[in-house]
Each structure stands twice: as structure tokens, then as C-alpha cells.
Amino acid sequence: MGMKRVIAGASAAIVVLGGAGVLPAATAAPAPAGARTALPVVGPGSEIGVVQERRANGRVRTKTCTVGFVAERPDGRRVAVTAGHCGSRGQQVGAPIPGERGALQKVGTVTQSSSPRTMKDPETGEQVLVNPQEADWAVIDLHPRIPTTSSRGPVRQTRVGVARVGERVCQQGVTLGWRCGTVLAVTPTQILADITSRPGDSGGPLVRLSDGAALGITTAGTDDDVKPGEQATIYWSVRDVFARGGGLRLATTNRGGVPAPNRAAAGDEERTFLAASETVALPVGAGI
């Protein structure tokens, strides 16, 4: 399926990175009484699971996405930004607990979200973007006890930049990891680059290769049937996300979490989701 509308003449079939199959329910042994569980550290490119439903067996179903960047509100509270189609306002967000397979630590709650409308394509059955220019971003208010980092893997949060056509850029995602390419087109709110994305990469950071400047978050990408040389991904401008989020600023330092009260019951409730997860695929779009 070709794009109906494009910027700078780029053309490809674009999909929104959302909704794939549900994986088998994971299991995790409960921590011994009084044991201190290692907390996940939230940073650019880290994995998150947005809770979709709680099941009768005590487990939850989550959608897997990627953190774009860690930011701060004007009052200093830390937040994470990701794609809007990953979760709606009020949904809880977890991150994998180190050393506990299938268990997620509650790290925060989606407090702001804007997601583009989608519809089912009658030919392919995929979810297609009604208007690919609609905003796709979300802000997660992080729990004070969760540690955050401004550097994770190849991504170093130092400054926010503006993308320009022809620049070399790279993205980080839960599924495909570190991928690089070239900016094909830019609008005031979106960036198009010849980079491949897959389900689970939604929300991940896009940075400029030359200086590491934060540029955008992953929102939509080409479908699987597009030839390798024609793959592309759409990103929402991080400048626009920060403005719409209420004057957010990029976090450029690490911050340790605030210790939790020593209460076993409350700690267990905050600590663990035993999750069956689904990767969030990108919906098919018409381009930007």
C-alpha cells in the first residue's frame, strides 16, 4: 500500500507501531519477605509496559513500548515521554524488574496523551492512520522512588535539536535496537527518515548522529511488505512534545529514586505486575 500524502516527495507504506499478538503469560517467583528488589532504571530507549487490563488470575495484560526521553516538569518532577498510541491518560506503566523474568515494576502513570485516529484497512486488515498529521505523544509521570538516567546505551541526553533534511540520525527501540539512517523530510511537528521500525519500537528516541541532540520519538513506520531499501519511519518532534506537555525540559543528569516506605503490603502492590504482554505495532498510515 503506498502513501497517499507525503512530505518532500517520499513514498512508502507507513504503519503505526501498535498492536501485535499476546505472548504467553510470564511467571515470576515472589521475592522473599523483607528482600529488597532491584528497581528498574528509566532512561531513553528503555522498555515499558502500559497496563491494558487486570485479569482474574492477578496478572495484567500490557502493551510494550519504548521510552523516548526522560524530562522534567517546571517544578522538577521527572517524567518520561513516549508515543501517544502506547497508552491513554490514567493507564499505569511498568518496566521490567532486573533478574525477575516476566515481572514489571510500576514506574508511573500516563498523565497526558494524544493519539491519532485509526481505522481498519479493508484490504490488509491493518490499522491505518486516518490522518498521519495528528499528534502522537504521551507523558508518563514517574514515581519519585524510580531512578532515572539521561544516558542509556548509545543515547546521551544533552540537548534538544531541530532535524534537517539530509542529516544522519539514529533511533533506539526495544525490538530493533540501534538503527541509523538519513532524514528525508521535515515539518514543524514531524520527521521522516529511512529507518526501519517494528512493533515495540514505538515511542523510542530519535537523535542526531553528529551531536546526539534529541530530535523526536518514534510514532509510525513502514509495513513488513515494503522492500528493505524503501523502509521509513515517522517521528513526532520532541520540541513539540515538550511544549504540549506544559513546558517540559530535557533531563541531562541521572537521579536516584526516593526510598519507599518499609511496608511489605504496599511495597508488593507497587512493585510487581505479572504480565502477559503484546508489542505495540505502528498503525498503517498515509504518510506525512
N, C-alpha and C positions, 0 to 999 in steps of 0.2 A: 504494500500500500504506500503510495507516495504522499508527500506532504502537500496539503492544499495551499498553505501560505508559508512563506519562508522569509528570512531576512538575508540580505546580501546574496540572494540567488542560491543559497544552499538548499539541497533537496535530499530527503531521506524519509523513511517511515519512522516516526517518533512514537515511543511508548512511555507511559508513566511507570516508574518503578514502583508498582504496588500489587499486592495480592497474588500469592502462589499457593502451592499445596500445603496442608498442615502436616508437620512432621510428627513422628511418634512421640508420645508423652515421655519426657525425660524423668529420671529418678535421681534423688539425692538423699543421702543419709542425713538425719538431723544432727546438728552439732551437739556434742556432749554438754551437759548442764554446766554453765559457768565458762564455757570455752569462748574465746574471742575470735570471731570470724573476720578474715581479711576483707576489707571493703574494696569494691572496685574503684578505680580512679577514672573520672570522666574527663576526656580531652578530645581534641579534634581527630575525627576518624574512628572513635571508639564505638563499640556495638551497644545498641539499646534495644529493649523490647517494650513496645507500648501495649498495655493490657487491653484486650478486646472484650473478654468475658471471664467470669469466675465460674468454675464447674463444680458440680456436686461433690466430686472426689477431693476437693480442696485445691485442685490445680487451676491455673489460669491459661487462657489462650492469648498469645501475644503476637504482635507484628514486629519483625526485625527490621531495624533501620540503622543508619549511621549518624553519629553526631557531626555536625558541620564545624562549629566553633564554640568555644566557651566565651561568654561575655559577662559583663556586669551591668546591673541597673544603676541609675544615678545615685541610689542610696548604698551601693556597694554590694548588694546581694548578687550571687552568681547564678547564671542561667546557661542553658545550652540551646543552640538553635539547630533546627533540622527541617525537613520538608513537611509542609502542611498536610499532605495526604498520608503521612505516617500516623497522625493522631489528632483527635479533636480536643477542645478545651475540657478540662476535668479528668481526662484519662491519666491513670497512673503509669509511670515509666520505671522500668527496671534495667539493670545492667548485670552481666554475668559475674558471679562471685568466684574469685580466684580459687581454684582447687576443688570446687563443688559443681560437678557436671550437671547441667540441667536446672540449676538454681539461679535465680536472679535476685539481686538486692534492689529494693525500692530506692531509687535515687532522686525522684522528683515527680512533678505533675505538670501536664501540659496546661499552660495558663492562657496562651494566645495561639490561634491557629487560623490560617486562611488556606483553603484547599480548592483547586479548580474543579468545576463540574465535569463529570464524565458520563458517557453513555456506552451501551454495548454495540460494537460494530457487528452488523448483521452477517457479514461475510466471514470474519475471522473469529467472532465471539469474544474478542478482547475489549477491555475498557478503553474507550477513546476519549481524548480531551475534547470537550465542546468548544472551548476557546483557550488555546495554549498560552494566551497572554494573561490569563487570570492568575492572580498571586498564588504561590505555593510555598508557604513558610510556616514555621511554628516555633514558639518559645517554650522551653521547659524550665520551670523554676526548680532549682536543685535544692535538696535537703541540706541544711547547714553542716550536717555531720559527714557529708560526702566530699572526699578530697577531689580537687580538680587540678589539671595540668594544662599549661599553654603549649607544651611540646609533646608530641607523640609520634614516634616513628619519624618519617621524613618531614612532617608538618611542624613548623615552628611559628607560633602566632606572635608577630611583631608589629604588623601594621595592616591597615585596610587599603587596598588599591583599587584602581579602575582598569578594567580589561580593555585591550585594544586589539583590533584585527591583526593577525599575523604573529602575535606573541605566543611563546611556548608556555603551556600551562599543564598542571598535573592535578589529578583528583585522588582521594583516598576513600576506599569503600570497604565494607565488611566482606563483600563477596569477591571482588576482583582485585582488591588491594590498591597498589600504587600504579596509576596509568597516566600517561602523558600524551599530549597532542598539541594542536595549534588552534587558536581562536579563529573561527570562521566568520562570525558576525556578532554584533553587539547592539543592544537597545538600552534605553535608560534603566531598565529593570532586569534584562535577561542577557545571557551569554550563550553562544553556540560554539562547541568545539568538537573536533573529530576524534573523540574519545569514546571507547565502549563502556557501557554501564549495564549492570544486571540487577535482578531483584536482590534487595538487601543493601544496595549502594545508596539508596535514597537518603537525601539529607547530608551526604558526605561533603567534605570541603574541597573547593577548587582553589588552587594557589598558583601564583605566577612563579615559573621555574627560576627566573633570574634573581629574584629577591625574596621569594616566599610570601609575598603580600597576599592577604586573604581577599578573594575575589567574589566567590559565590558558593551556593550549596546545590547539590545535585537534585534535579526535580523530574527530568524526563529523558528517555534515551531510545535509541533505535531498537526495533523488534529483532528477534532472533533470525528471521529470514532475510535480513539485509546483509549483503556481502561485506566481508571484513573491511575492505577499503572504503566502504560507504557508511560505516558506523558513526554515530554522532550522539552527543548528549547536550541537553539544555540545563542551564544553571540559573538560579534566581540570585540577583545581585545582593551581596551581603550588606552593602551600604543601605539598600532599600529595606532589608530585613531589620537592620538596627534602627532605622528611622521609624518604621512602622511599629517596632517593638517598644517605642517610648524613649528613645534616646539611649539605646544600648551602646556600650563601648567594648572593644576587644580586650579580653583579659590577657595580659602579657606576662603574668607571674603565676607560679604554682601556689596553691593554697591547700593546707591540710584541713581535714574535716574537724568539726567540733565533736568531742566525745559524747556518746549517747548516755542517757541515764542508765544506771545499773539495775534495770528491771527486766527480768527474763521474759515475761509475757509480752510486754510492749516491744522488747527487742526482737522477739521472734516474729511478731506481726509486721514490724518494719523491715525485717531482714530478708525474708525469703518468699519468693514466688517459685513454685514448682511448675514449670511451664511446658506446654505444647506450643511450638512456635511456627509461624509462617513468615516467609520472607515477603517484603512488600515490593511488588513489582512496579515498574513505572507504567501508567495507563497509556494507550497509543494515542498520539496527538497529531495535529495538523501542521506542526512547525511553529516558528515564531517569526 
